[in-house]
């Protein structure tokens, strides 16, 4: 039985589009973890977290598919 992954950007099953692997600063580039998007001269950086998915929740979601 195939395991279906949840898309990390949209409320859908992963379709393998690769959008989640793109660089935030240069969408033509695949992210290589250079960290340029979080470095800078600001006193702090922030990210928005719209939800937290625990591993157990993710496993139960995949088993329902």
Protein Blocks (a to p, Z undefined) as FASTA:
>chain_A
ZZddddfkbgcddehlommmpcfklmmbccehlommmgcjbfbdcdddfbdcdfklmmmm
mmmZZ
